[in-house]
Amino acid sequence: MLGIDFWEFVVIGVVALVVLGPERLPRVARTAGHLLGRFQRYVTEVKAEINREMELAELKKLQSSVEDAARSIETTVRTEMQAAQKEFRDAESALSQAEEELKRTTEDFRNTAAGIPMPHMGTAPRPLSEPVAGTGGSGEPMDAAPLATPGPEPARESAVSGTDKSPAEGDEVSSPQLELSFDRAAQKQG
């Protein structure tokens, strides 16, 4: 313990017996034992307190590092959320701009298409809401009687024969689109 051997304890015991005497030696030995026990408990308590303080300091370090990590994660998440919200707003505005551009383009197209003469259909275009030639509004085939009957076109005859015949004012001129519609209507009925 303190670097004292057995024989040194024996010498100390003999000197204490001679100095104190046989009557007081047991009481002094008990008192010395109690004091030694108290001293050992005090040293143990001090060691435990030092260990607790060291653990508490380590826990505080750990707590501060965890709080720093949580703050950095919170900052990162907040930054990413703001960036995502900005991208979403940008995409939303781009989409609304594209929608407006599409509406303008559609209006421009309708306005432009209203004034363009269609050579194979005549000068007045058919509105987009009317049914396609060859079908009625209910989707059933239309009666083929009002359509012009296909016949030789004067312009083609003149190109083949070399004569320059132009259609007279009362003559019906068929168009390839009307012929195609007439053929389809006939196929659906037949």
VOPAGU-2260 file (C-alpha; in pm, 1 decimal, decimal comma):
REM VOPAGU-2260
SITE   aa  ch    i         X         Y         Z
SITE  MET   A    0       0,0       0,0       0,0
SITE  LEU   A    1     251,4     265,2     105,8
SITE  GLY   A    2     556,1      51,3      41,4
SITE  ILE   A    3     568,8     -88,5     397,5
SITE  ASP   A    4     642,8    -461,1     454,5
SITE  PHE   A    5     510,2    -696,0     712,1
SITE  TRP   A    6     817,2    -660,1     937,7
SITE  GLU   A    7     785,0    -283,5     939,9
SITE  PHE   A    8     422,5    -320,3    1058,4
SITE  VAL   A    9     538,8    -548,5    1333,7
SITE  VAL   A   10     796,7    -289,5    1448,8
SITE  ILE   A   11     533,3     -11,3    1446,4
SITE  GLY   A   12     290,3    -233,3    1645,4
SITE  VAL   A   13     555,6    -311,5    1912,2
SITE  VAL   A   14     647,5      59,1    1948,1
SITE  ALA   A   15     276,1     153,3    1977,5
SITE  LEU   A   16     223,4    -114,6    2243,9
SITE  VAL   A   17     514,6      14,0    2446,0
SITE  VAL   A   18     418,3     383,2    2407,8
SITE  LEU   A   19      41,7     355,9    2451,3
SITE  GLY   A   20      19,5      57,7    2675,4
SITE  PRO   A   21    -207,2    -242,6    2655,3
SITE  GLU   A   22    -519,5     -57,4    2778,4
SITE  ARG   A   23    -534,9     226,0    2527,6
SITE  LEU   A   24    -393,9      39,9    2224,0
SITE  PRO   A   25    -726,8    -127,8    2121,9
SITE  ARG   A   26    -919,0     204,9    2135,1
SITE  VAL   A   27    -649,4     386,9    1938,3
SITE  ALA   A   28    -642,2     101,7    1682,5
SITE  ARG   A   29   -1022,5     124,1    1639,7
SITE  THR   A   30   -1009,9     501,7    1602,0
SITE  ALA   A   31    -724,2     471,2    1352,3
SITE  GLY   A   32    -927,8     210,4    1154,8
SITE  HIS   A   33   -1234,4     438,3    1146,3
SITE  LEU   A   34   -1023,9     733,9    1034,2
SITE  LEU   A   35    -852,0     522,9     769,4
SITE  GLY   A   36   -1195,9     398,7     642,3
SITE  ARG   A   37   -1329,7     754,7     628,3
SITE  PHE   A   38   -1019,9     866,3     442,4
SITE  GLN   A   39   -1060,2     584,2     188,6
SITE  ARG   A   40   -1432,0     667,9     136,8
SITE  TYR   A   41   -1345,5    1034,8      91,1
SITE  VAL   A   42   -1079,9     947,2    -170,3
SITE  THR   A   43   -1329,7     718,6    -348,1
SITE  GLU   A   44   -1594,0     992,5    -349,8
SITE  VAL   A   45   -1346,1    1244,3    -489,7
SITE  LYS   A   46   -1245,4     999,7    -765,1
SITE  ALA   A   47   -1614,6     934,6    -850,1
SITE  GLU   A   48   -1686,5    1310,8    -859,1
SITE  ILE   A   49   -1393,1    1368,1   -1092,3
SITE  ASN   A   50   -1514,2    1086,0   -1319,1
SITE  ARG   A   51   -1867,2    1232,4   -1321,1
SITE  GLU   A   52   -1731,3    1576,5   -1413,2
SITE  MET   A   53   -1526,0    1423,8   -1694,0
SITE  GLU   A   54   -1830,4    1232,3   -1823,6
SITE  LEU   A   55   -2040,6    1546,3   -1794,4
SITE  ALA   A   56   -1783,4    1741,8   -1995,1
SITE  GLU   A   57   -1781,4    1468,0   -2259,4
SITE  LEU   A   58   -2163,0    1468,9   -2267,0
SITE  LYS   A   59   -2162,8    1846,1   -2307,6
SITE  LYS   A   60   -1917,4    1813,4   -2595,9
SITE  LEU   A   61   -2133,6    1542,6   -2749,4
SITE  GLN   A   62   -2446,7    1750,8   -2694,0
SITE  SER   A   63   -2290,0    2057,0   -2856,9
SITE  SER   A   64   -2170,0    1850,1   -3153,9
SITE  VAL   A   65   -2517,8    1695,0   -3195,0
SITE  GLU   A   66   -2678,5    2041,3   -3173,1
SITE  ASP   A   67   -2435,0    2174,0   -3434,0
SITE  ALA   A   68   -2512,7    1880,8   -3661,7
SITE  ALA   A   69   -2887,5    1934,7   -3611,0
SITE  ARG   A   70   -2850,8    2305,1   -3690,7
SITE  SER   A   71   -2651,4    2230,1   -4005,1
SITE  ILE   A   72   -2909,3    1970,3   -4116,6
SITE  GLU   A   73   -3191,1    2216,1   -4045,7
SITE  THR   A   74   -3011,0    2486,5   -4244,3
SITE  THR   A   75   -2948,3    2247,3   -4532,6
SITE  VAL   A   76   -3310,1    2129,6   -4536,5
SITE  ARG   A   77   -3439,2    2487,2   -4518,3
SITE  THR   A   78   -3208,4    2590,9   -4805,1
SITE  GLU   A   79   -3313,4    2292,8   -5016,8
SITE  MET   A   80   -3682,0    2360,3   -4945,8
SITE  GLN   A   81   -3642,1    2724,5   -5048,5
SITE  ALA   A   82   -3461,7    2616,8   -5366,3
SITE  ALA   A   83   -3733,6    2361,4   -5443,2
SITE  GLN   A   84   -4006,1    2620,1   -5381,1
SITE  LYS   A   85   -3826,9    2866,3   -5610,0
SITE  GLU   A   86   -3796,0    2602,0   -5883,4
SITE  PHE   A   87   -4164,0    2515,9   -5839,0
SITE  ARG   A   88   -4263,8    2882,7   -5869,3
SITE  ASP   A   89   -4039,1    2921,9   -6175,3
SITE  ALA   A   90   -4189,6    2611,3   -6336,2
SITE  GLU   A   91   -4539,0    2733,0   -6252,6
SITE  SER   A   92   -4473,5    3073,9   -6407,6
SITE  ALA   A   93   -4314,5    2911,9   -6714,5
SITE  LEU   A   94   -4616,7    2686,7   -6747,4
SITE  SER   A   95   -4857,6    2978,1   -6720,1
SITE  GLN   A   96   -4651,6    3172,0   -6977,1
SITE  ALA   A   97   -4660,3    2872,7   -7209,7
SITE  GLU   A   98   -5035,9    2845,5   -7157,9
SITE  GLU   A   99   -5081,8    3215,0   -7237,9
SITE  GLU   A  100   -4857,6    3179,8   -7545,2
SITE  LEU   A  101   -5059,7    2877,8   -7658,0
SITE  LYS   A  102   -5384,3    3071,3   -7614,1
SITE  ARG   A  103   -5243,2    3365,6   -7810,5
SITE  THR   A  104   -5112,8    3137,0   -8084,5
SITE  THR   A  105   -5447,6    2959,2   -8106,7
SITE  GLU   A  106   -5632,9    3290,3   -8127,3
SITE  ASP   A  107   -5387,2    3418,5   -8389,9
SITE  PHE   A  108   -5429,4    3097,0   -8586,9
SITE  ARG   A  109   -5808,0    3117,2   -8572,6
SITE  ASN   A  110   -5802,1    3483,7   -8672,1
SITE  THR   A  111   -5559,7    3414,9   -8955,5
SITE  ALA   A  112   -5740,8    3100,1   -9074,2
SITE  ALA   A  113   -6073,4    3283,6   -9090,5
SITE  GLY   A  114   -5947,6    3507,5   -9372,7
SITE  ILE   A  115   -5755,0    3249,3   -9579,7
SITE  PRO   A  116   -5946,1    3115,9   -9882,5
SITE  MET   A  117   -5936,8    2739,7   -9920,1
SITE  PRO   A  118   -5899,4    2662,5  -10296,2
SITE  HIS   A  119   -6035,6    2309,9  -10280,0
SITE  MET   A  120   -6328,0    2404,0  -10054,0
SITE  GLY   A  121   -6418,7    2751,9  -10180,8
SITE  THR   A  122   -6349,5    3084,3  -10015,0
SITE  ALA   A  123   -6533,3    3045,1   -9683,4
SITE  PRO   A  124   -6371,1    2804,2   -9438,0
SITE  ARG   A  125   -6585,5    2577,2   -9232,7
SITE  PRO   A  126   -6585,4    2655,9   -8856,3
SITE  LEU   A  127   -6409,5    2403,2   -8633,2
SITE  SER   A  128   -6729,7    2319,3   -8447,6
SITE  GLU   A  129   -6909,9    2176,9   -8755,0
SITE  PRO   A  130   -6890,9    1802,0   -8820,6
SITE  VAL   A  131   -6648,7    1664,9   -9075,9
SITE  ALA   A  132   -6783,7    1600,3   -9429,1
SITE  GLY   A  133   -6921,2    1250,9   -9462,4
SITE  THR   A  134   -7070,9    1231,9   -9112,5
SITE  GLY   A  135   -7364,3    1400,0   -8949,7
SITE  GLY   A  136   -7357,2    1567,0   -8609,9
SITE  SER   A  137   -7442,5    1230,5   -8447,4
SITE  GLY   A  138   -7153,0    1048,8   -8615,1
SITE  GLU   A  139   -7376,8     868,3   -8867,1
SITE  PRO   A  140   -7299,0     892,1   -9240,4
SITE  MET   A  141   -7464,8    1179,6   -9421,1
SITE  ASP   A  142   -7678,0    1133,8   -9728,0
SITE  ALA   A  143   -7446,0    1138,5  -10028,4
SITE  ALA   A  144   -7703,1    1299,3  -10263,4
SITE  PRO   A  145   -7618,2    1666,3  -10196,0
SITE  LEU   A  146   -7252,4    1608,5  -10277,7
SITE  ALA   A  147   -7140,4    1684,4  -10630,2
SITE  THR   A  148   -7108,7    1379,8  -10848,4
SITE  PRO   A  149   -6758,7    1317,4  -10960,6
SITE  GLY   A  150   -6698,1    1388,4  -11318,1
SITE  PRO   A  151   -6422,8    1492,4  -11548,2
SITE  GLU   A  152   -6265,4    1816,3  -11446,1
SITE  PRO   A  153   -6244,4    2073,2  -11721,2
SITE  ALA   A  154   -5896,0    2182,4  -11618,9
SITE  ARG   A  155   -5766,3    1826,9  -11647,9
SITE  GLU   A  156   -5930,7    1773,0  -11983,5
SITE  SER   A  157   -5779,7    2089,5  -12117,7
SITE  ALA   A  158   -5436,6    1984,4  -11998,9
SITE  VAL   A  159   -5473,6    1645,3  -12165,1
SITE  SER   A  160   -5642,8    1753,4  -12487,1
SITE  GLY   A  161   -5451,8    2077,8  -12520,8
SITE  THR   A  162   -5764,9    2290,5  -12541,1
SITE  ASP   A  163   -5822,8    2565,4  -12294,9
SITE  LYS   A  164   -6168,2    2504,0  -12155,9
SITE  SER   A  165   -6264,7    2683,3  -11840,1
SITE  PRO   A  166   -6579,9    2586,0  -11653,9
SITE  ALA   A  167   -6884,8    2788,6  -11728,5
SITE  GLU   A  168   -7068,2    2968,2  -11454,2
SITE  GLY   A  169   -7332,7    2703,1  -11396,6
SITE  ASP   A  170   -7102,3    2399,8  -11421,6
SITE  GLU   A  171   -7021,8    2202,6  -11108,6
SITE  VAL   A  172   -6657,2    2155,1  -11033,8
SITE  SER   A  173   -6571,3    1863,5  -10807,0
SITE  SER   A  174   -6278,2    1870,6  -10574,3
SITE  PRO   A  175   -6061,4    1575,0  -10476,7
SITE  GLN   A  176   -6149,9    1622,6  -10110,0
SITE  LEU   A  177   -6522,1    1605,1  -10185,3
SITE  GLU   A  178   -6464,6    1295,6  -10398,9
SITE  LEU   A  179   -6271,4    1134,2  -10114,2
SITE  SER   A  180   -6547,0    1217,2   -9866,6
SITE  PHE   A  181   -6807,0    1084,1  -10108,3
SITE  ASP   A  182   -6608,3     758,9  -10151,7
SITE  ARG   A  183   -6578,3     710,4   -9774,3
SITE  ALA   A  184   -6948,1     778,3   -9719,2
SITE  ALA   A  185   -7029,5     520,8   -9987,1
SITE  GLN   A  186   -6799,1     264,9   -9824,2
SITE  LYS   A  187   -6963,8     314,5   -9482,5
SITE  GLN   A  188   -7309,2     267,9   -9629,4
SITE  GLY   A  189   -7210,0     -32,4   -9834,8
